[in-house]
Amino acid sequence: AFTAPVAGRYNISYTIQFNSDTTLVSGGSYLYTSIKINGNFYHYGQGFRNSVIWKGDTTLSASQLVNLAANDVVTLWAYSDGANTVSGGTERLSLAAYLLG
């Protein structure tokens, strides 16, 4: 999570890597990512659908300009309707926030 130290316009970027899923979900398997501000959905960054099975790890990344007030909290959200899980470690999961002014 990121807590804005001051009010301003921020560039929020993130990367989420999902571990592979070897199960077949009827009609395909979905992956979605988003950022939340103070617990509320703000921006759906990317979504992905595979009509067969996942053949390997899948990484989704996005970036969004956001106006934040001081003490606003930015968190990541990830969803899979299959058996995919979010990979751990800073090399596979990242959140960056840059104050633009």
The 8 nearest C-alpha neighbors of each residue, nearest first, counted from 0:
[[1, 74, 73, 72, 2, 75, 94, 95],
 [0, 2, 73, 72, 3, 74, 96, 94],
 [3, 1, 72, 70, 71, 4, 73, 0],
 [2, 4, 70, 69, 71, 5, 1, 72],
 [3, 5, 69, 70, 2, 6, 71, 68],
 [6, 4, 69, 3, 7, 68, 70, 67],
 [7, 5, 68, 69, 67, 3, 4, 8],
 [8, 6, 100, 67, 66, 9, 5, 68],
 [7, 9, 66, 99, 65, 100, 98, 67],
 [10, 8, 98, 65, 97, 99, 64, 11],
 [9, 11, 64, 97, 96, 63, 65, 12],
 [12, 10, 96, 63, 62, 95, 9, 64],
 [13, 11, 62, 95, 61, 94, 63, 10],
 [12, 14, 94, 93, 60, 61, 95, 62],
 [13, 15, 60, 93, 92, 59, 16, 94],
 [16, 14, 92, 59, 58, 91, 60, 17],
 [17, 15, 58, 91, 86, 57, 85, 92],
 [16, 18, 85, 57, 84, 86, 56, 83],
 [19, 17, 56, 84, 83, 86, 85, 20],
 [18, 20, 56, 55, 53, 83, 17, 21],
 [21, 19, 83, 82, 53, 22, 18, 81],
 [20, 22, 52, 53, 19, 23, 54, 82],
 [23, 21, 20, 52, 24, 82, 81, 53],
 [22, 24, 52, 25, 51, 21, 27, 28],
 [23, 25, 27, 28, 26, 81, 22, 52],
 [26, 24, 27, 23, 28, 50, 51, 81],
 [27, 25, 24, 50, 28, 51, 23, 49],
 [28, 26, 50, 24, 49, 25, 51, 48],
 [27, 29, 49, 24, 48, 81, 80, 50],
 [28, 30, 48, 79, 47, 80, 31, 49],
 [31, 29, 79, 47, 46, 78, 48, 28],
 [32, 30, 46, 78, 77, 45, 47, 79],
 [33, 31, 77, 45, 44, 76, 43, 46],
 [34, 32, 43, 76, 44, 42, 75, 77],
 [33, 35, 75, 42, 74, 76, 41, 40],
 [34, 36, 40, 39, 74, 41, 38, 73],
 [35, 37, 73, 39, 38, 72, 41, 40],
 [36, 38, 72, 39, 71, 35, 73, 74],
 [37, 39, 36, 35, 40, 74, 72, 73],
 [40, 38, 35, 36, 37, 41, 34, 73],
 [39, 41, 35, 42, 34, 36, 38, 33],
 [42, 40, 35, 34, 39, 36, 43, 33],
 [43, 41, 33, 34, 44, 40, 35, 63],
 [44, 42, 33, 45, 32, 34, 41, 31],
 [45, 43, 33, 61, 32, 42, 46, 62],
 [46, 44, 32, 31, 43, 59, 61, 47],
 [45, 47, 31, 30, 32, 48, 44, 29],
 [46, 48, 30, 29, 31, 49, 45, 28],
 [49, 47, 29, 28, 27, 50, 30, 46],
 [48, 50, 27, 28, 51, 52, 29, 47],
 [49, 51, 27, 26, 48, 28, 52, 24],
 [50, 52, 49, 27, 23, 53, 28, 24],
 [53, 51, 23, 21, 54, 22, 49, 50],
 [54, 52, 20, 55, 19, 21, 51, 49],
 [53, 55, 52, 19, 56, 21, 20, 57],
 [56, 54, 19, 53, 57, 18, 20, 21],
 [55, 57, 19, 18, 17, 58, 16, 54],
 [58, 56, 17, 16, 55, 59, 18, 19],
 [57, 59, 16, 15, 17, 60, 56, 14],
 [60, 58, 15, 14, 16, 45, 57, 61],
 [61, 59, 14, 13, 15, 58, 45, 62],
 [62, 60, 44, 12, 13, 45, 14, 63],
 [61, 63, 12, 11, 13, 10, 64, 60],
 [62, 64, 11, 10, 65, 12, 61, 42],
 [65, 63, 10, 9, 11, 8, 66, 62],
 [64, 66, 9, 8, 67, 63, 10, 11],
 [67, 65, 8, 7, 9, 68, 64, 6],
 [68, 66, 6, 7, 71, 65, 8, 69],
 [69, 67, 6, 71, 70, 5, 7, 66],
 [68, 70, 5, 6, 3, 4, 71, 67],
 [69, 71, 3, 2, 4, 72, 68, 5],
 [72, 70, 3, 68, 2, 69, 37, 67],
 [71, 73, 2, 37, 36, 1, 70, 3],
 [74, 72, 36, 1, 35, 0, 2, 37],
 [75, 73, 0, 35, 34, 72, 36, 1],
 [74, 76, 34, 33, 35, 77, 73, 0],
 [77, 75, 33, 32, 34, 74, 78, 35],
 [76, 78, 32, 31, 33, 75, 79, 30],
 [79, 77, 31, 30, 32, 80, 76, 29],
 [78, 80, 30, 81, 29, 83, 31, 77],
 [79, 81, 29, 28, 78, 82, 30, 83],
 [82, 80, 79, 83, 28, 24, 20, 22],
 [81, 83, 20, 84, 80, 22, 79, 21],
 [84, 82, 20, 81, 18, 19, 79, 17],
 [85, 83, 18, 17, 86, 82, 79, 19],
 [84, 86, 17, 16, 18, 87, 83, 15],
 [87, 85, 17, 16, 18, 91, 84, 88],
 [88, 86, 91, 85, 92, 89, 90, 16],
 [87, 89, 90, 91, 92, 86, 93, 85],
 [88, 90, 92, 91, 93, 87, 94, 86],
 [89, 91, 88, 92, 93, 87, 16, 86],
 [92, 90, 89, 16, 88, 86, 87, 15],
 [93, 91, 15, 89, 14, 90, 88, 16],
 [92, 94, 14, 13, 89, 95, 91, 15],
 [95, 93, 13, 12, 14, 96, 92, 11],
 [96, 94, 12, 11, 13, 93, 97, 10],
 [95, 97, 11, 10, 9, 12, 98, 94],
 [98, 96, 10, 9, 99, 11, 95, 8],
 [99, 97, 9, 100, 8, 10, 96, 7],
 [100, 98, 9, 8, 97, 10, 7, 64],
 [99, 7, 8, 98, 9, 6, 97, 5]]
